Amino acid sequence: MRLNAWLARAGVASRRKSDELIKEGRVTVNGAPGQLNTVVQPTDEVSLDGAPLQKQQLAYVLLHKPAGVVTTASDPQGRPTVVGLVDHPARVVPVGRLDADTTGALLLTNDGDLAHRLAHPKYEVDKVYVAELWAQPTDGILRKLADGVRLPDDETKTARAQVRRISGSVVELTIHEGRNRQVKRMFESVGHRVKRLHRSSYGPLNVEGLEPGAWRELEPSEVELLRVPTPDSRERVREPGRARHRPA
Ligand code: URA
């Protein structure tokens, strides 16, 4: 693992800040100054300012994101952030993003490799959204969304989606892409505006049993399902009995 990634996982700093620490000569690996291209082996001893560091365990957290919270580590406008909601000893960061007014399932982790893979459209993590619209869409509109639509300022059509009407103006949409504001823009492209948006599940994870603002650690079996996407991984699993953290 690259030294900056190792430092990030150890909870020292972000990868970018870790690069600065390395350039400043404050990081040593087995007593020798670390370089930006240093690769750390499991038996290596890494120190910062002469003090040995412990590698941090990988951590995986599912947050029920409430509305009004931004999906970043810090916000220039001073709004509350998802990272601030998750009081976890590991430095977990969100995988992908939800708009500030979107609620629902958000995965946070310090496992950079998994986060990177999950963010790739080819990985095809199903995301299920429940959108409440300002007006009732016709069945024809729902069929259009399912077939794929051209988004404003986007060259390619969206991939096929599963679309289901829950009630008059409430629609469930299952997509595996993660384009910016994709769901709202899909509806905009067919002349509808979203009043409320909720992500009920992310791959095998759903927010059942988690109130808005609460989070829990993933079960090892859930992490495995995220790592190895098979048709079975689409099953929604949530094992009971894990600690739940109430909203701060
Ligand atoms: N699509 C959106 O438009 N917004 C979100 O927050 C997530 C998906």
Residues whose N, C-alpha, C, O or C-beta is under 5 A from the ligand:
A	BS01	URA	R97 L98 D99 T102 R181 Q182 V183 K184 R185
